Amino acid sequence: MFGRLGAPEIILILVVVLLLFGAKRLPDMARSFGQSLRILKSETKAMQKDDAGEPQTSVHAAALQPVPDSRHTASEAAAADTPQRH
């Protein structure tokens, strides 16, 4: 159903996008979308490069690190913000 978009459907989608966002904002949106795709592509290549250099293991080192306890962080942060009285 959604897999076959023809020319009329694409034109209709473009007209709706143009009406929603306006002609002035579309170039900025397209530019930011392109930058996001470039960043995603470079990060994907970097991850593949890192994975190729590592020996294959079943458990990553990040999974072995302890998870910090988040129950005490709010009270510790509040205590750090208050001035100490002697």
C-alpha positions as CSV (number, residue, x, y, z in Angstrom):
1,M,0.0,0.0,0.0
2,F,2.7,2.5,1.0
3,G,5.5,1.0,-1.0
4,R,4.4,2.3,-4.4
5,L,4.4,6.1,-4.6
6,G,3.9,7.5,-8.0
7,A,4.5,11.0,-9.4
8,P,1.1,12.3,-8.4
9,E,1.5,11.2,-4.8
10,I,4.9,12.7,-4.5
11,I,3.7,16.0,-6.1
12,L,0.8,16.1,-3.6
13,I,3.1,15.5,-0.7
14,L,5.4,18.3,-1.9
15,V,2.5,20.7,-2.2
16,V,1.3,19.9,1.3
17,V,4.8,20.4,2.7
18,L,5.1,23.7,0.9
19,L,1.8,24.9,2.3
20,L,2.7,23.8,5.8
21,F,6.1,25.2,6.1
22,G,6.3,28.0,3.4
23,A,8.7,28.6,0.7
24,K,11.1,30.6,2.9
25,R,11.8,27.8,5.4
26,L,12.1,24.9,2.9
27,P,15.8,25.6,1.8
28,D,16.9,25.8,5.5
29,M,15.1,22.6,6.3
30,A,16.6,20.9,3.3
31,R,20.1,22.2,4.3
32,S,19.8,20.9,7.9
33,F,18.5,17.6,6.6
34,G,21.5,17.2,4.3
35,Q,23.9,18.1,7.2
36,S,22.2,15.5,9.4
37,L,22.6,12.9,6.7
38,R,26.3,13.7,6.2
39,I,26.9,13.5,10.0
40,L,25.0,10.2,10.1
41,K,27.1,8.8,7.2
42,S,30.4,9.8,8.7
43,E,29.5,8.4,12.1
44,T,28.4,5.1,10.5
45,K,31.7,4.9,8.6
46,A,33.6,5.6,11.8
47,M,31.7,2.9,13.7
48,Q,32.4,0.4,10.9
49,K,36.0,1.4,10.9
50,D,36.2,0.9,14.7
51,D,34.4,-2.4,14.6
52,A,36.8,-3.7,11.9
53,G,39.8,-2.9,14.1
54,E,38.4,-4.6,17.2
55,P,38.5,-8.3,17.9
56,Q,35.1,-9.8,17.8
57,T,33.7,-10.5,21.3
58,S,30.3,-11.4,22.5
59,V,30.2,-8.8,25.3
60,H,31.3,-5.2,24.8
61,A,33.4,-3.5,27.4
62,A,30.7,-0.9,28.0
63,A,28.3,-3.6,29.1
64,L,30.8,-4.6,31.8
65,Q,30.9,-1.1,33.4
66,P,28.6,-0.5,36.4
67,V,25.6,1.6,35.9
68,P,25.5,4.7,38.2
69,D,22.7,4.8,40.8
70,S,20.4,7.6,39.7
71,R,18.3,7.6,43.0
72,H,20.8,9.8,44.8
73,T,21.9,12.2,42.1
74,A,19.1,14.7,42.6
75,S,19.6,15.0,46.4
76,E,23.4,15.2,45.9
77,A,23.0,17.9,43.3
78,A,20.6,19.9,45.6
79,A,23.1,19.5,48.4
80,A,25.9,20.8,46.2
81,D,23.9,23.9,45.3
82,T,23.2,25.0,48.8
83,P,25.9,26.9,50.7
84,Q,27.6,25.1,53.6
85,R,27.1,26.7,57.0
86,H,29.6,26.1,59.8
